[in-house]
Amino acid sequence: MASRCESYGDPVDIPHADIAVDQDLAARLVAAQFPELAGEVALVAQGWDNALFRLGSRLAIRMPRREVAARLIEHEQRCLPLLQWLVELPLPVPVAEGQPGPDFPFAWSVIPWVEGEPGAHLAPAARDAYAAQLAEFLAALHVPASVDAPVNPVRGVPLASRTSAVLARLAGMAGRMPATELSALTAVWDAGLAAPVWARAPLWLHGDPHPGNVVVAASGALATVVDFGDVTAGDPATDLAAAWLHFTPAGRAEFRARYADAAQHPIDDALWARARAWAVTMASSAFAASDGSGAMARMGREGMEQALLG
């Protein structure tokens, strides 16, 4: 399932590509491996890790543009058919799984296309409209994972393993943010770090729950959730960072209440303290990785602002 959702990756926001990926290459790969799907190909977005192309009127092509993302496509191909059974929203389950070859060294996917707007293009107040839906989606996804779930060293893990990276990143943002805000964000991180760790079975996680990875219909409803490259198993607090990454305090209250009603595991204050800390690390990463002028930086700034509000 694809849309313009990955177009949050403005040129100033995204890392340099390791391999040139353009519509001519995408068209050649489809024609060679899946001739029955061949059609007009048009570039939609060069995202953080992947390029997205429209294929005809009903399909899209998702191709890694960075070597570090190559395995992530493989994780999606393996896990998405399983995860679709857990949730009601349609997921970007591959229609066809492209294989590495002489022209392109990585796996790639043909996926369904869906019309909609990326959540990253909406203001937090507009995103509040889908707060309950996103909570229900995550509650359905957060069930014990299979033992062969992909391992992700930076998502779903104990917060303590991320402390050095987060504190260094916040320190590096001195001059770009007021010192009082950086101190307050550090306090939010410390509170999450002090909370008891997740001690139950690892749960399925989306792993990257920022607004650029949801598609919003014209009605304001959630159409789908995309980009499962960081799919893994672990602490659901990772995904619950969405409460701060997406919403205003009003939407966040609705999200938290609906998740608590729908979740299949116990909910406590420690879970939300860790989730707020996860919001700090994800939002600061998005902000710090850009020059501050693009959509990714805006998402990061909004997420940090919401984390400061509580």
C-alpha positions as CSV (number, residue, x, y, z in Angstrom):
1,M,0.0,0.0,0.0
2,A,1.6,3.2,-1.1
3,S,0.7,6.8,-1.5
4,R,2.5,10.1,-1.5
5,C,3.2,9.2,2.1
6,E,6.9,8.9,1.7
7,S,7.3,12.3,0.0
8,Y,8.2,13.9,3.4
9,G,11.8,13.4,2.3
10,D,12.7,16.8,1.0
11,P,16.2,16.9,-0.5
12,V,17.5,18.8,2.5
13,D,16.1,16.2,4.8
14,I,17.3,12.9,3.3
15,P,20.7,11.2,3.3
16,H,22.7,10.9,0.1
17,A,21.7,7.8,-1.9
18,D,24.2,5.0,-2.1
19,I,22.8,3.9,-5.5
20,A,21.1,5.9,-8.2
21,V,17.4,4.9,-8.4
22,D,15.3,6.4,-11.2
23,Q,12.1,5.6,-13.0
24,D,13.9,4.1,-16.0
25,L,15.6,1.6,-13.8
26,A,12.3,0.8,-12.0
27,A,10.5,0.3,-15.3
28,R,13.3,-2.0,-16.6
29,L,13.2,-4.1,-13.4
30,V,9.4,-4.6,-13.6
31,A,9.5,-5.4,-17.3
32,A,12.2,-8.0,-16.7
33,Q,10.9,-9.7,-13.6
34,F,7.1,-9.1,-13.7
35,P,6.2,-8.3,-17.3
36,E,2.5,-8.9,-16.6
37,L,2.6,-5.8,-14.2
38,A,4.4,-3.5,-16.6
39,G,2.9,0.0,-17.0
40,E,3.8,3.7,-16.9
41,V,6.3,4.4,-14.1
42,A,6.6,7.8,-12.4
43,L,8.7,9.0,-9.5
44,V,6.6,9.9,-6.4
45,A,9.3,10.4,-3.8
46,Q,12.9,9.9,-2.8
47,G,12.4,9.0,0.8
48,W,14.9,8.6,3.7
49,D,15.8,5.0,2.8
50,N,13.7,4.2,-0.2
51,A,12.4,5.6,-3.5
52,L,8.8,5.3,-4.4
53,F,7.4,5.1,-7.9
54,R,3.8,5.0,-9.2
55,L,3.2,1.9,-11.4
56,G,0.1,2.4,-13.6
57,S,-3.0,3.4,-11.7
58,R,-3.2,0.8,-9.0
59,L,0.4,-0.2,-8.0
60,A,3.7,1.3,-6.8
61,I,7.3,0.3,-6.7
62,R,9.4,0.5,-3.5
63,M,13.2,0.4,-3.9
64,P,16.0,0.9,-1.5
65,R,18.3,3.9,-2.3
66,R,20.7,3.2,0.6
67,E,22.5,0.0,1.4
68,V,21.5,0.1,5.0
69,A,17.8,-0.1,3.9
70,A,18.3,-3.2,1.7
71,R,17.5,-5.7,4.5
72,L,14.6,-3.6,5.6
73,I,12.7,-4.3,2.4
74,E,13.4,-8.0,3.0
75,H,11.9,-7.7,6.5
76,E,8.8,-6.1,5.1
77,Q,8.4,-8.9,2.5
78,R,8.7,-11.5,5.2
79,C,6.6,-10.0,7.9
80,L,3.8,-8.0,6.3
81,P,1.7,-11.0,5.2
82,L,1.7,-12.2,8.8
83,L,0.9,-8.8,10.3
84,Q,-2.0,-8.2,7.9
85,W,-3.8,-11.0,9.8
86,L,-3.6,-8.9,13.0
87,V,-5.0,-5.6,11.8
88,E,-8.1,-4.3,9.9
89,L,-6.3,-1.5,8.0
90,P,-4.9,-2.7,4.7
91,L,-1.1,-3.0,4.9
92,P,1.5,-2.6,2.0
93,V,1.7,-6.4,1.5
94,P,3.9,-6.9,-1.6
95,V,2.0,-7.9,-4.7
96,A,5.4,-9.0,-6.1
97,E,8.8,-9.4,-4.6
98,G,11.6,-8.2,-6.8
99,Q,14.9,-10.1,-6.6
100,P,18.5,-8.6,-6.7
101,G,20.2,-8.9,-10.1
102,P,22.9,-7.3,-12.3
103,D,21.0,-4.1,-12.7
104,F,20.0,-3.6,-9.0
105,P,21.7,-5.4,-6.1
106,F,18.8,-5.2,-3.6
107,A,15.4,-6.8,-3.1
108,W,12.5,-4.5,-4.0
109,S,8.7,-4.7,-3.9
110,V,5.6,-4.0,-6.0
111,I,2.9,-2.9,-3.6
112,P,-0.7,-1.6,-3.9
113,W,-1.3,2.1,-4.3
114,V,-3.7,4.0,-2.1
115,E,-4.8,7.6,-2.5
116,G,-4.2,9.9,0.5
117,E,-2.1,12.5,2.2
118,P,0.9,11.8,4.3
119,G,0.4,12.6,8.0
120,A,3.6,14.6,7.8
121,H,1.9,17.1,5.6
122,L,-0.8,17.8,8.3
123,A,-0.7,19.9,11.4
124,P,-0.9,18.1,14.7
125,A,-4.4,19.4,15.3
126,A,-5.5,17.9,12.0
127,R,-3.9,14.6,12.9
128,D,-6.1,14.4,16.1
129,A,-8.9,13.2,13.9
130,Y,-7.3,9.8,13.5
131,A,-6.0,9.4,17.1
132,A,-8.5,6.7,18.1
133,Q,-7.9,4.8,14.8
134,L,-4.1,4.8,15.2
135,A,-4.5,3.6,18.9
136,E,-6.7,0.7,17.8
137,F,-4.3,-0.2,15.0
138,L,-1.3,-0.4,17.4
139,A,-3.3,-2.2,20.0
140,A,-4.2,-4.9,17.5
141,L,-0.6,-5.1,16.2
142,H,0.9,-5.3,19.7
143,V,0.6,-9.1,20.4
144,P,3.4,-11.5,21.2
145,A,5.7,-11.8,18.2
146,S,7.1,-14.9,16.6
147,V,10.5,-16.0,17.7
148,D,11.9,-15.2,14.2
149,A,10.8,-11.6,14.2
150,P,13.5,-9.3,12.8
151,V,16.0,-8.0,15.3
152,N,16.4,-4.2,15.4
153,P,19.2,-2.8,17.5
154,V,17.6,0.6,17.9
155,R,13.9,0.0,18.2
156,G,12.0,-2.0,20.9
157,V,15.1,-2.2,23.0
158,P,15.6,-1.0,26.6
159,L,16.0,2.8,26.6
160,A,19.4,2.4,28.4
161,S,20.9,1.1,25.2
162,R,20.1,4.4,23.5
163,T,21.3,6.8,26.2
164,S,24.7,7.7,24.8
165,A,23.3,8.4,21.3
166,V,20.3,10.4,22.6
167,L,22.3,12.6,25.0
168,A,25.0,13.2,22.4
169,R,22.3,14.2,19.8
170,L,20.6,16.6,22.3
171,A,24.0,18.1,23.2
172,G,24.7,18.6,19.5
173,M,21.5,20.6,19.1
174,A,22.8,23.4,21.3
175,G,22.4,26.6,19.4
176,R,19.5,25.3,17.3
177,M,17.1,25.1,20.3
178,P,16.9,27.0,23.6
179,A,18.9,25.6,26.4
180,T,15.8,25.4,28.6
181,E,14.1,23.2,26.1
182,L,17.1,20.9,25.7
183,S,17.3,20.6,29.5
184,A,13.6,19.7,29.7
185,L,13.9,17.1,26.9
186,T,16.8,15.5,28.8
187,A,14.5,15.4,31.9
188,V,11.9,13.6,29.8
189,W,14.5,11.1,28.7
190,D,15.7,10.6,32.2
191,A,12.2,9.9,33.4
192,G,11.7,7.2,30.8
193,L,15.1,5.7,31.6
194,A,14.1,5.6,35.3
195,A,10.8,3.8,34.6
196,P,10.7,0.0,35.0
197,V,11.7,-1.8,31.7
198,W,9.3,-3.9,29.7
199,A,9.5,-7.4,31.3
200,R,6.8,-9.3,29.4
201,A,7.0,-11.2,26.1
202,P,8.3,-9.1,23.1
203,L,5.4,-7.7,21.1
204,W,5.2,-7.0,17.3
205,L,6.2,-3.4,16.6
206,H,5.9,-1.2,13.6
207,G,9.2,0.4,14.8
208,D,9.0,3.8,13.1
209,P,5.6,5.4,14.1
210,H,6.1,9.0,12.9
211,P,3.5,11.0,10.9
212,G,5.3,10.4,7.6
213,N,4.4,6.7,7.8
214,V,0.6,7.1,7.9
215,V,-1.7,7.8,5.0
216,V,-4.7,10.0,5.7
217,A,-7.9,10.0,3.6
218,A,-9.6,13.2,2.5
219,S,-12.1,12.7,5.3
220,G,-9.3,12.9,7.9
221,A,-9.5,9.1,8.7
222,L,-6.5,6.9,8.7
223,A,-6.3,5.0,5.4
224,T,-3.2,2.9,6.1
225,V,0.1,2.7,7.9
226,V,3.2,2.2,5.7
227,D,7.0,1.7,5.9
228,F,7.5,-1.4,8.0
229,G,11.2,-1.5,7.4
230,D,11.9,-1.2,11.1
231,V,9.4,-4.0,12.0
232,T,10.7,-5.9,15.1
233,A,9.6,-7.2,18.5
234,G,10.0,-5.7,21.9
235,D,8.7,-2.9,24.1
236,P,5.4,-1.4,22.8
237,A,6.4,1.9,24.2
238,T,8.5,2.3,21.1
239,D,5.4,2.6,18.9
240,L,3.4,4.5,21.6
241,A,5.8,7.4,21.0
242,A,3.2,8.1,18.3
243,A,1.1,9.8,20.9
244,W,3.6,12.7,21.0
245,L,4.9,12.5,17.4
246,H,1.4,12.9,15.9
247,F,-1.0,14.6,18.2
248,T,-1.9,17.7,20.3
249,P,-2.7,17.1,24.0
250,A,-6.4,16.6,23.1
251,G,-5.6,13.9,20.5
252,R,-3.0,12.4,22.8
253,A,-5.5,12.0,25.5
254,E,-7.9,10.2,23.1
255,F,-5.1,8.0,21.8
256,R,-4.0,7.0,25.3
257,A,-7.5,6.2,26.4
258,R,-8.4,4.2,23.3
259,Y,-5.1,2.2,23.5
260,A,-5.7,1.4,27.1
261,D,-9.2,0.1,26.3
262,A,-8.0,-2.0,23.3
263,A,-4.6,-3.2,24.4
264,Q,-4.1,-6.9,25.1
265,H,-1.5,-6.3,27.7
266,P,-1.4,-4.4,31.0
267,I,-1.0,-0.6,30.9
268,D,0.8,1.4,33.5
269,D,2.5,4.8,34.0
270,A,5.9,3.3,33.3
271,L,4.8,2.4,29.7
272,W,3.8,5.9,29.0
273,A,7.0,7.4,30.5
274,R,9.1,5.2,28.3
275,A,6.9,6.1,25.3
276,R,7.4,9.8,25.9
277,A,11.1,9.2,26.1
278,W,11.0,7.3,22.8
279,A,9.2,10.3,21.3
280,V,12.2,12.4,22.4
281,T,14.7,10.2,20.7
282,M,12.7,9.8,17.4
283,A,11.8,13.5,17.2
284,S,15.3,14.7,18.0
285,S,16.7,12.3,15.4
286,A,14.5,13.7,12.7
287,F,15.3,17.2,13.6
288,A,19.0,16.8,14.0
289,A,19.4,14.9,10.7
290,S,18.3,17.8,8.6
291,D,19.3,21.4,8.1
292,G,16.0,22.5,9.8
293,S,14.1,23.7,6.8
294,G,12.4,20.6,5.5
295,A,9.3,18.5,6.4
296,M,11.4,16.0,8.4
297,A,12.8,18.8,10.5
298,R,9.2,20.1,11.0
299,M,8.0,16.7,12.2
300,G,10.9,16.5,14.6
301,R,10.3,20.0,16.0
302,E,6.6,19.3,16.4
303,G,7.3,16.0,18.2
304,M,9.7,17.6,20.6
305,E,7.3,20.4,21.3
306,Q,4.6,17.9,22.2
307,A,6.9,15.8,24.4
308,L,7.6,19.0,26.4
309,L,3.9,19.5,26.9
310,G,3.5,16.2,28.6
